[in-house]
Amino acid sequence: MTPNRCKSIRKRLLAWYRKNHRRLPWRETKDPYRIWISEAMLQQTRVETVIPYYERFLSAFPDTAALARSDLQQVLRVWEGLGYYARARNLHRAAEMVVAHFDGRVPDDPEKLRSLPGVGPYIAAAVLSIAFGRPHAVVDGNVKRVLSRLFQIEAPVNRQGSAPLFQQEADRLLHRADPGAFNQAVMELGALVCTPKSPACGRCPLNGFCGSFQSGSVSVYPVRDKKKPVPEYAIAVGVVHKKGRVLITRRKPEGLLGGMWEFPGGKIAEGESAESACRREIAEETGLFVAVGERIARVRHAYTHFKIVMDVFHCAVESGRVKLSGPVDFAWVRPGQLQDYPFPKANRKFIPLLVGDG
Ligand code: SF4
């Protein structure tokens, strides 16, 4: 791609963006905190889903100081339903660090910014370019797809080793005088025109420059490595009742759904019934021996790398006292209080069935 061709692409794309971009709440501000929150939320999540969460989060935690002094449980509760809870935990810790080390101001220095938990190359480039006007090119799924089709890149977009190549292409194309708008323009083109299925090439501002369109090979790009099939796990979970209250446990702070509350339970082993697994898992996790009663629900839920089918049972304590192994905390709560705790979506799906109980 010659420098002149790059220049023409930038010009056309920016002109298209100025006319066609969606008005989104985070596009009305240059506040680096707000942009950071929006970018963290937008990772793996659709724009329409993010908007109400973004508004709610910022009214609860309007700046780094407010976020830093809040309790993690409060943050997780506001985040609940958005998924990928590590993002919320990282934002909370990062806000504490910004207050402690950077006087509450989001740093505009790439190294300092990247030192914060959860700030990878994408978020750093987005905040630096959009809030501070620094020439850093963003690379996300939309950008990779556009670049791949535009330049007929043969490297698979979902292969880790392809990342430097896509970064290099994005850097080469970046409009250094207006990097924030340009980055958003590439992403917006990917979201609105150069979509994964049936891209609207006929109305694309770049169709005169696009290698795959010109050669009639749009359907070939982006190239992908084949995905492994997603495994499905059977899970048994117990709602353990005692004197009008139910037992909930809190997951350890790290890892999948870290810091969230849930009902005790776990994977059903091969050859085991759901009821036996429920009894065994509750004994292992909480030290309580329970009688497993009626099944309340069967819940299906898909995570990124696996799916679950979860059988949920009413249980009554037979013997034992709570002694945790795995979870870091527990509480006996009235069903009506369950709304005050952050729960994963799979648990939230059956909680309404309990609320009439107590
Ligand atoms: Fe994507 Fe089609 Fe535009 Fe090429 S012409 S960038 S394939 S929308």
Residues whose N, C-alpha, C, O or C-beta is under 5 A from the ligand:
A	BS01	SF4	V146 R149 V193 C194 P199 A200 C201 C204 L206 N207 C210 F213 V218
